[in-house]
Amino acid sequence: MTKTYEVAFNALQTPVNPRERALVVARAIAALVSSRFVRRAGAAIFFDRRGEGATFIASSSSAEALLGLPPTYGSVLGHFGEFERAAIQVD
């Protein structure tokens, strides 16, 4: 059985409106998926939004791939604010 590693990205400023929370998370995931961090990861990374907050989960079978993700990730133009990476968890 293969281990799965997960890391949460939490918004540093959470929008009050549930629709806006969903929008900033969707934009952050889309930007991270197309970033060099994911394209050069060396292993597949999957993204999932969980709960109602402004948080999303990145998971992979490689802890190294997740460690290659930036500790903070944000939008220069302010499309989705800034997210902070939590510690890697083993599932």
All heavy atoms as an XYZ file, in Angstrom:
688
protein
N       0.837     -1.181      0.000
C       0.000      0.000      0.000
C       0.885      1.248      0.000
O       1.813      1.371      0.787
C      -0.901     -0.018      1.234
C      -1.862      1.101      1.263
S      -3.069      0.785      2.562
C      -4.061      2.189      2.321
N       0.577      2.188     -0.869
C       1.347      3.410     -0.999
C       0.876      4.454      0.007
O      -0.317      4.659      0.193
C       1.191      3.990     -2.422
O       1.567      2.987     -3.357
C       2.047      5.203     -2.617
N       1.829      5.124      0.634
C       1.486      6.215      1.550
C       1.055      7.423      0.746
O       1.539      7.659     -0.351
C       2.697      6.604      2.393
C       3.061      5.617      3.447
C       4.202      6.154      4.279
C       4.602      5.172      5.332
N       5.733      5.645      6.131
N       0.166      8.190      1.324
C      -0.248      9.458      0.746
C       0.137     10.558      1.717
O      -0.125     10.467      2.912
C      -1.766      9.493      0.500
O      -2.116      8.429     -0.371
C      -2.186     10.812     -0.115
N       0.770     11.584      1.182
C       1.176     12.739      1.975
C       0.252     13.891      1.624
O      -0.134     14.055      0.468
C       2.628     13.099      1.682
C       3.578     11.969      1.998
C       3.926     11.050      1.024
C       4.110     11.827      3.275
C       4.791      9.998      1.314
C       4.975     10.784      3.569
C       5.308      9.875      2.584
O       6.162      8.841      2.880
N      -0.086     14.688      2.620
C      -0.971     15.836      2.414
C      -0.410     17.072      3.093
O       0.241     16.975      4.129
C      -2.360     15.576      3.015
C      -3.140     14.493      2.358
C      -4.539     14.349      2.948
O      -4.777     14.821      4.087
O      -5.379     13.773      2.274
N      -0.691     18.206      2.488
C      -0.345     19.478      3.099
C      -1.493     20.451      2.833
O      -2.051     20.480      1.739
C       1.006     20.021      2.561
C       0.941     20.337      1.092
C       1.457     21.229      3.337
N      -1.854     21.198      3.868
C      -2.930     22.180      3.737
C      -2.339     23.549      3.425
O      -1.266     23.903      3.918
C      -3.740     22.251      5.026
N      -3.031     24.291      2.596
C      -2.713     25.689      2.335
C      -3.870     26.501      2.900
O      -5.026     26.315      2.508
C      -2.567     25.951      0.833
C      -1.231     25.569      0.278
C      -0.975     24.263     -0.099
C      -0.222     26.506      0.135
C       0.258     23.899     -0.608
C       1.015     26.162     -0.368
C       1.261     24.848     -0.742
N      -3.570     27.380      3.841
C      -4.586     28.191      4.522
C      -4.428     29.657      4.137
O      -3.318     30.189      4.154
C      -4.431     28.053      6.035
C      -4.508     26.613      6.483
O      -5.514     25.964      6.276
N      -3.440     26.110      7.069
N      -5.557     30.292      3.838
C      -5.529     31.713      3.484
C      -5.142     32.537      4.709
O      -5.620     32.281      5.809
C      -6.887     32.160      2.970
N      -4.250     33.497      4.507
C      -3.850     34.369      5.606
C      -4.944     35.367      5.954
O      -5.045     35.818      7.087
C      -2.545     35.083      5.258
C      -1.334     34.153      5.108
C      -0.099     34.958      4.759
C      -1.100     33.350      6.377
N      -5.760     35.731      4.964
C      -6.928     36.587      5.199
C      -8.125     35.896      4.566
O      -8.191     35.750      3.347
C      -6.737     37.962      4.602
C      -5.673     38.774      5.303
C      -5.580     40.187      4.752
O      -5.890     40.438      3.592
N      -5.150     41.103      5.593
N      -9.059     35.469      5.393
C     -10.212     34.717      4.914
C     -11.364     35.655      4.578
O     -11.801     36.425      5.438
C     -10.680     33.714      5.991
O      -9.571     32.886      6.334
C     -11.814     32.855      5.490
N     -11.862     35.597      3.346
C     -13.041     36.393      3.000
C     -14.240     35.976      3.852
O     -14.378     34.812      4.232
C     -13.289     36.061      1.525
C     -11.997     35.513      1.030
C     -11.347     34.847      2.202
N     -15.105     36.915      4.148
C     -16.273     36.656      4.998
C     -17.338     35.882      4.233
O     -17.962     34.967      4.762
C     -16.853     37.993      5.531
C     -18.107     37.752      6.339
C     -15.809     38.718      6.351
N     -17.537     36.214      2.998
C     -18.577     35.631      2.172
C     -18.172     34.224      1.707
O     -17.073     34.048      1.171
C     -18.778     36.559      0.971
C     -19.846     36.120      0.025
O     -19.989     34.939     -0.285
N     -20.600     37.086     -0.469
N     -19.030     33.197      1.854
C     -18.695     31.835      1.412
C     -18.374     31.756     -0.086
O     -17.500     30.994     -0.507
C     -19.946     31.017      1.738
C     -20.656     31.786      2.777
C     -20.319     33.235      2.536
N     -19.066     32.530     -0.888
C     -18.809     32.536     -2.335
C     -17.400     33.052     -2.626
O     -16.683     32.514     -3.454
C     -19.848     33.391     -3.058
C     -19.690     33.392     -4.560
C     -20.799     34.238     -5.217
N     -20.618     34.305     -6.639
C     -19.790     35.138     -7.265
N     -19.055     35.976     -6.568
N     -19.694     35.134     -8.582
N     -17.007     34.111     -1.934
C     -15.664     34.674     -2.124
C     -14.584     33.707     -1.635
O     -13.521     33.604     -2.239
C     -15.545     36.013     -1.408
C     -16.332     37.117     -2.068
C     -16.227     38.427     -1.322
O     -15.379     38.556     -0.417
O     -17.000     39.343     -1.650
N     -14.851     32.971     -0.542
C     -13.892     31.971     -0.072
C     -13.684     30.902     -1.132
O     -12.555     30.514     -1.430
C     -14.368     31.341      1.241
C     -14.218     32.259      2.428
C     -14.396     31.519      3.736
N     -15.710     30.931      3.910
C     -16.728     31.499      4.544
N     -16.589     32.709      5.056
N     -17.875     30.880      4.673
N     -14.776     30.423     -1.709
C     -14.681     29.404     -2.758
C     -13.924     29.948     -3.968
O     -13.117     29.233     -4.572
C     -16.074     28.937     -3.167
N     -14.157     31.200     -4.307
C     -13.504     31.809     -5.461
C     -12.000     31.961     -5.254
O     -11.212     31.616     -6.141
C     -14.136     33.171     -5.763
C     -13.621     33.897     -6.998
C     -13.878     33.079     -8.256
C     -14.278     35.262     -7.106
N     -11.563     32.428     -4.084
C     -10.129     32.604     -3.860
C      -9.418     31.258     -3.821
O      -8.302     31.126     -4.318
C      -9.795     33.438     -2.597
C     -10.316     34.848     -2.716
C     -10.256     32.792     -1.329
N     -10.069     30.242     -3.274
C      -9.470     28.905     -3.245
C      -9.359     28.347     -4.664
O      -8.316     27.815     -5.049
C     -10.259     27.954     -2.324
C      -9.814     26.512     -2.504
C     -10.103     28.379     -0.876
N     -10.407     28.484     -5.456
C     -10.377     27.996     -6.840
C      -9.285     28.703     -7.643
O      -8.556     28.052     -8.413
C     -11.735     28.193     -7.506
N      -9.151     29.993     -7.467
C      -8.113     30.743     -8.191
C      -6.714     30.351     -7.724
O      -5.802     30.227     -8.531
C      -8.318     32.242     -8.012
C      -9.486     32.778     -8.791
C      -9.668     34.252     -8.561
N     -10.731     34.789     -9.393
C     -11.172     36.023     -9.316
N     -10.650     36.865     -8.449
N     -12.143     36.436    -10.110
N      -6.540     30.138     -6.430
C      -5.231     29.740     -5.899
C      -4.841     28.363     -6.414
O      -3.694     28.141     -6.820
C      -5.254     29.758     -4.377
N      -5.789     27.432     -6.420
C      -5.499     26.087     -6.933
C      -5.138     26.157     -8.407
O      -4.151     25.552     -8.846
C      -6.691     25.139     -6.696
C      -6.826     24.829     -5.201
C      -6.524     23.847     -7.491
C      -8.077     24.048     -4.832
N      -5.910     26.889     -9.197
C      -5.639     26.998    -10.633
C      -4.256     27.590    -10.886
O      -3.518     27.109    -11.757
C      -6.710     27.849    -11.307
N      -3.890     28.599    -10.134
C      -2.576     29.222    -10.313
C      -1.459     28.272     -9.901
O      -0.433     28.172    -10.582
C      -2.492     30.514     -9.503
N      -1.643     27.557     -8.810
C      -0.607     26.640     -8.345
C      -0.454     25.453     -9.290
O       0.664     25.013     -9.568
C      -0.917     26.172     -6.924
C       0.209     25.544     -6.127
C       1.474     26.411     -6.132
C      -0.230     25.276     -4.699
N      -1.559     24.942     -9.830
C      -1.511     23.825    -10.781
C      -0.676     24.194    -12.003
O       0.082     23.371    -12.515
C      -2.940     23.394    -11.190
C      -2.936     22.526    -12.432
C      -3.612     22.659    -10.038
N      -0.794     25.417    -12.465
C      -0.057     25.831    -13.666
C       1.331     26.402    -13.346
O       2.052     26.801    -14.248
C      -0.871     26.847    -14.462
O      -1.066     28.018    -13.714
N       1.712     26.404    -12.072
C       3.003     26.977    -11.681
C       4.159     26.014    -11.940
O       3.975     24.808    -12.086
C       2.990     27.356    -10.194
O       3.084     26.193     -9.396
N       5.354     26.548    -11.948
C       6.551     25.730    -12.129
C       6.756     24.766    -10.969
O       7.357     23.719    -11.127
C       7.782     26.616    -12.308
C       8.113     27.477    -11.115
C       9.319     28.382    -11.382
N       9.432     29.437    -10.407
C      10.052     29.311     -9.235
N      10.647     28.199     -8.927
N      10.100     30.328     -8.411
N       6.239     25.104     -9.788
C       6.381     24.228     -8.627
C       5.708     22.881     -8.862
O       6.236     21.845     -8.496
C       5.780     24.879     -7.371
C       6.378     26.206     -7.036
C       5.659     27.367     -7.217
C       7.674     26.299     -6.547
C       6.206     28.601     -6.906
C       8.230     27.525     -6.235
C       7.494     28.683     -6.420
N       4.543     22.899     -9.478
C       3.801     21.668     -9.743
C       4.284     21.014    -11.027
O       4.447     19.794    -11.085
C       2.276     21.949     -9.794
C       1.501     20.723    -10.228
C       1.801     22.425     -8.428
N       4.540     21.797    -12.053
C       4.995     21.224    -13.320
C       6.325     20.493    -13.176
O       6.566     19.512    -13.854
C       5.116     22.312    -14.388
C       3.781     22.862    -14.855
C       3.907     23.724    -16.108
N       5.056     24.597    -16.121
C       5.046     25.897    -15.850
N       3.920     26.483    -15.542
N       6.149     26.620    -15.902
N       7.179     20.934    -12.269
C       8.496     20.324    -12.071
C       8.562     19.453    -10.814
O       9.654     19.146    -10.336
C       9.552     21.416    -11.987
C       9.666     22.237    -13.250
C      10.705     23.303    -13.094
N      10.713     24.187    -14.245
C      11.365     25.321    -14.300
N      12.064     25.737    -13.269
N      11.327     26.064    -15.386
N       7.441     19.054    -10.293
C       7.398     18.363     -9.002
C       8.051     16.984     -9.022
O       8.552     16.533     -8.013
C       5.957     18.246     -8.518
N       8.037     16.286    -10.121
C       8.621     14.948    -10.172
C       7.649     13.855     -9.764
O       7.957     12.672     -9.890
N       6.493     14.219     -9.242
C       5.431     13.270     -8.884
C       4.103     14.013     -8.987
O       4.056     15.238     -8.871
C       5.626     12.741     -7.467
N       3.058     13.261     -9.220
C       1.729     13.874     -9.346
C       1.302     14.508     -8.029
O       1.520     13.944     -6.955
C       0.712     12.827     -9.769
N       0.717     15.690     -8.130
C       0.160     16.386     -6.978
C      -1.312     16.652     -7.282
O      -1.656     17.145     -8.354
C       0.891     17.719     -6.703
C       2.370     17.461     -6.409
C       0.230     18.459     -5.541
C       3.190     18.727     -6.227
N      -2.163     16.308     -6.332
C      -3.597     16.480     -6.494
C      -4.085     17.535     -5.502
O      -3.566     17.643     -4.398
C      -4.315     15.149     -6.248
C      -3.849     14.063     -7.168
C      -2.850     13.187     -6.768
C      -4.372     13.937     -8.437
C      -2.390     12.199     -7.615
C      -3.920     12.951     -9.297
C      -2.925     12.075     -8.881
N      -5.093     18.295     -5.903
C      -5.618     19.385     -5.080
C      -7.091     19.162     -4.793
O      -7.831     18.657     -5.641
C      -5.422     20.725     -5.794
C      -3.976     21.071     -5.982
C      -3.306     20.711     -7.130
C      -3.272     21.734     -4.993
C      -1.961     21.007     -7.303
C      -1.932     22.041     -5.147
C      -1.282     21.678     -6.306
N      -7.497     19.551     -3.580
C      -8.868     19.354     -3.154
C      -9.236     20.442     -2.153
O      -8.448     20.756     -1.265
C      -8.991     17.975     -2.500
C     -10.395     17.642     -2.052
O     -11.360     18.076     -2.701
O     -10.526     16.926     -1.040
N     -10.415     20.999     -2.310
C     -10.927     21.960     -1.327
C     -11.769     21.189     -0.334
O     -12.628     20.405     -0.710
C     -11.780     23.029     -2.006
C     -12.340     23.993     -0.979
C     -13.041     25.162     -1.621
N     -13.422     26.073     -0.559
C     -14.643     26.523     -0.393
N     -15.592     26.197     -1.218
N     -14.916     27.352      0.607
N     -11.503     21.413      0.938
C     -12.263     20.724      1.978
C     -12.894     21.748      2.906
O     -12.261     22.720      3.294
C     -11.358     19.811      2.796
C     -10.831     18.660      1.984
C     -10.142     17.664      2.851
N      -9.509     16.652      2.013
C      -8.495     15.921      2.392
N      -7.976     16.082      3.587
N      -7.977     15.027      1.583
N     -14.118     21.503      3.260
C     -14.792     22.384      4.196
C     -15.244     23.686      3.566
O     -15.188     23.868      2.357
N     -15.666     24.578      4.409
C     -16.211     25.861      3.964
C     -15.209     27.006      4.077
O     -15.490     28.108      3.654
C     -17.464     26.200      4.786
C     -18.600     25.217      4.569
C     -19.090     25.200      3.134
O     -19.241     26.275      2.519
O     -19.296     24.086      2.613
N     -14.067     26.762      4.688
C     -13.080     27.819      4.874
C     -12.279     28.082      3.610
O     -12.520     27.498      2.561
N     -11.320     28.964      3.717
C     -10.439     29.296      2.596
C      -9.168     28.451      2.727
O      -8.082     28.947      2.994
C     -10.125     30.777      2.578
N      -9.346     27.139      2.577
C      -8.262     26.168      2.709
C      -8.358     25.158      1.588
O      -9.456     24.797      1.172
C      -8.378     25.425      4.067
O      -8.270     26.368      5.118
C      -7.317     24.376      4.231
N      -7.196     24.705      1.118
C      -7.198     23.586      0.183
C      -6.060     22.648      0.537
O      -5.125     23.016      1.230
C      -7.137     24.044     -1.274
C      -5.878     24.776     -1.671
C      -4.796     24.087     -2.210
C      -5.798     26.151     -1.553
C      -3.648     24.767     -2.600
C      -4.649     26.836     -1.943
C      -3.573     26.138     -2.474
N      -6.180     21.412      0.077
C      -5.231     20.350      0.383
C      -4.498     19.952     -0.888
O      -5.111     19.781     -1.938
C      -5.963     19.104      0.940
C      -6.844     19.456      2.135
C      -4.982     17.982      1.261
C      -6.107     19.938      3.345
N      -3.188     19.803     -0.778
C      -2.373     19.228     -1.853
C      -1.943     17.857     -1.359
O      -1.496     17.711     -0.222
C      -1.161     20.098     -2.143
N      -2.093     16.826     -2.191
C      -1.696     15.483     -1.789
C      -0.865     14.839     -2.880
O      -0.996     15.149     -4.060
C      -2.918     14.625     -1.460
O      -3.745     14.497     -2.591
N       0.003     13.918     -2.461
C       0.897     13.234     -3.383
C       1.417     11.971     -2.716
O       1.392     11.850     -1.488
C       2.073     14.145     -3.759
O       2.962     13.483     -4.636
N       1.919     11.057     -3.523
C       2.581      9.866     -2.977
C       4.031     10.182     -2.637
O       4.743      9.337     -2.104
C       2.506      8.714     -3.980
O       3.179      9.075     -5.172
N       4.482     11.401     -2.936
C       5.859     11.823     -2.689
C       5.893     13.021     -1.746
O       5.407     14.108     -2.083
C       6.530     12.201     -4.017
O       7.753     12.855     -3.793
N       6.493     12.820     -0.588
C       6.652     13.938      0.347
C       7.561     15.000     -0.252
O       7.358     16.190     -0.031
C       7.218     13.431      1.675
N       8.557     14.582     -1.033
C       9.481     15.531     -1.656
C       8.762     16.463     -2.617
O       9.101     17.639     -2.719
C      10.618     14.798     -2.383
C      11.579     14.083     -1.458
C      11.046     12.742     -0.939
O      10.124     12.163     -1.572
O      11.527     12.299      0.105
N       7.771     15.939     -3.336
C       7.000     16.787     -4.260
C       6.272     17.880     -3.490
O       6.225     19.031     -3.921
C       6.012     15.936     -5.054
N       5.734     17.531     -2.324
C       5.023     18.527     -1.521
C       5.985     19.508     -0.867
O       5.679     20.683     -0.720
C       4.159     17.841     -0.471
C       3.023     16.970     -1.026
C       2.264     16.326      0.108
C       2.106     17.758     -1.933
N       7.155     19.027     -0.487
C       8.165     19.928      0.082
C       8.651     20.942     -0.946
O       9.132     22.017     -0.583
C       9.357     19.132      0.620
C       9.127     18.418      1.946
C      10.303     17.512      2.266
C       8.899     19.419      3.057
N       8.524     20.612     -2.229
C       8.910     21.528     -3.291
C       7.917     22.655     -3.511
O       8.208     23.620     -4.224
N       6.741     22.544     -2.897
C       5.756     23.623     -3.000
C       6.193     24.770     -2.098
O       6.802     24.547     -1.055
C       4.366     23.119     -2.596
C       3.776     22.027     -3.477
C       2.453     21.538     -2.893
C       3.590     22.508     -4.899
N       5.897     25.996     -2.474
C       6.372     27.138     -1.684
C       5.713     27.202     -0.306
O       4.554     26.799     -0.149
C       5.967     28.344     -2.536
C       4.811     27.868     -3.335
C       5.072     26.417     -3.614
N       6.433     27.714      0.700
C       5.849     27.840      2.043
C       4.701     28.854      2.097
O       3.795     28.722      2.895
C       7.011     28.286      2.915
C       8.090     28.698      1.991
C       7.819     28.109      0.649
N       4.743     29.851      1.231
C       3.612     30.762      1.055
C       3.397     30.925     -0.440
O       4.339     30.868     -1.237
C       3.854     32.156      1.683
O       5.009     32.745      1.096
C       4.023     32.066      3.180
N       2.147     31.105     -0.816
C       1.823     31.260     -2.226
C       0.757     32.322     -2.340
O      -0.273     32.255     -1.661
C       1.331     29.936     -2.819
C       1.260     29.969     -4.321
C       2.413     29.973     -5.073
C       0.042     30.030     -4.968
C       2.359     30.022     -6.458
C      -0.020     30.078     -6.348
C       1.137     30.068     -7.083
O       1.089     30.123     -8.453
N       0.999     33.316     -3.172
C       0.044     34.406     -3.299
C      -0.039     34.945     -4.702
O       0.738     34.595     -5.574
N      -0.999     35.804     -4.887
C      -1.243     36.450     -6.165
C      -0.635     37.842     -6.158
O      -0.985     38.673     -5.320
C      -2.749     36.547     -6.412
O      -3.021     37.376     -7.508
N       0.261     38.072     -7.076
C       0.891     39.392     -7.192
C      -0.163     40.465     -7.465
O      -0.096     41.566     -6.944
C       1.954     39.377     -8.319
C       2.549     40.760     -8.518
C       3.036     38.363     -8.001
N      -1.157     40.112     -8.251
C      -2.204     41.067     -8.601
C      -3.367     41.064     -7.616
O      -4.339     41.790     -7.798
C      -2.731     40.769    -10.009
C      -1.681     40.832    -11.122
C      -2.295     40.419    -12.454
C      -1.098     42.226    -11.222
N      -3.307     40.230     -6.599
C      -4.355     40.208     -5.588
C      -5.604     39.430     -5.955
O      -6.645     39.606     -5.346
N      -5.514     38.528     -6.946
C      -6.692     37.756     -7.366
C      -7.181     36.791     -6.298
O      -8.359     36.459     -6.249
C      -6.399     36.964     -8.640
C      -6.162     37.814     -9.832
N      -7.066     38.742    -10.283
C      -5.119     37.883    -10.680
C      -6.589     39.345    -11.347
N      -5.404     38.850    -11.612
N      -6.260     36.311     -5.464
C      -6.675     35.352     -4.443
C      -5.958     35.526     -3.110
O      -6.068     34.706     -2.224
C      -6.513     33.910     -4.928
C      -5.132     33.555     -5.410
C      -4.134     33.185     -4.516
C      -4.840     33.569     -6.759
C      -2.875     32.847     -4.957
C      -3.586     33.216     -7.211
C      -2.596     32.853     -6.306
N      -5.237     36.572     -2.919
C      -4.571     36.809     -1.641
C      -3.351     35.929     -1.454
O      -2.691     35.558     -2.413
N      -3.084     35.545     -0.213
C      -1.891     34.758      0.087
C      -2.260     33.568      0.966
O      -3.052     33.687      1.890
C      -0.845     35.614      0.795
C       0.496     34.936      0.915
C       1.577     35.902      1.383
O       1.272     37.053      1.697
O       2.732     35.465      1.454
N      -1.660     32.430      0.651
C      -1.886     31.196      1.391
C      -0.580     30.743      2.022
O       0.496     30.935      1.458
C      -2.397     30.093      0.453
C      -3.830     30.265      0.047
C      -4.187     31.198     -0.903
C      -4.830     29.503      0.626
C      -5.509     31.367     -1.284
C      -6.154     29.656      0.263
C      -6.495     30.593     -0.692
N      -0.689     30.108      3.175
C       0.481     29.601      3.877
C       0.390     28.075      3.954
O      -0.664     27.526      4.264
C       0.521     30.185      5.286
C       1.737     29.781      6.078
C       1.788     30.497      7.413
O       0.824     30.353      8.191
O       2.772     31.204      7.653
N       1.519     27.419      3.676
C       1.574     25.961      3.696
C       1.746     25.465      5.129
O       2.598     25.954      5.865
C       2.740     25.476      2.828
C       2.801     23.966      2.672
C       3.984     23.554      1.850
N       5.165     23.602      2.715
C       6.406     23.586      2.280
N       6.677     23.578      1.005
N       7.404     23.615      3.134
N       0.961     24.482      5.512
C       1.072     23.862      6.843
C       2.089     22.719      6.767
O       2.699     22.471      5.732
C      -0.299     23.347      7.278
N       2.239     22.004      7.862
C       3.136     20.855      7.903
C       2.573     19.699      7.089
O       1.351     19.551      6.964
C       3.340     20.415      9.355
N       3.448     18.884      6.551
C       3.045     17.720      5.769
C       2.564     16.629      6.713
O       3.197     16.335      7.716
C       4.200     17.226      4.876
C       4.524     18.291      3.828
C       3.858     15.896      4.228
C       5.702     17.971      2.956
N       1.427     16.044      6.368
C       0.837     14.959      7.147
C       0.858     13.672      6.322
O       0.745     13.714      5.102
C      -0.623     15.285      7.495
C      -0.820     16.579      8.233
C      -0.264     16.531      9.633
O      -0.420     15.542     10.342
N       0.417     17.597     10.037
N       0.990     12.531      6.982
C       0.925     11.231      6.314
C      -0.450     10.652      6.539
O      -0.938     10.613      7.670
C       1.999     10.265      6.877
C       1.914      8.921      6.171
C       3.371     10.865      6.745
N      -1.069     10.219      5.442
C      -2.415      9.638      5.535
C      -2.302      8.121      5.631
O      -1.580      7.493      4.943
C      -3.233     10.045      4.309
C      -4.667      9.568      4.389
O      -5.160      9.311      5.505
O      -5.305      9.465      3.327
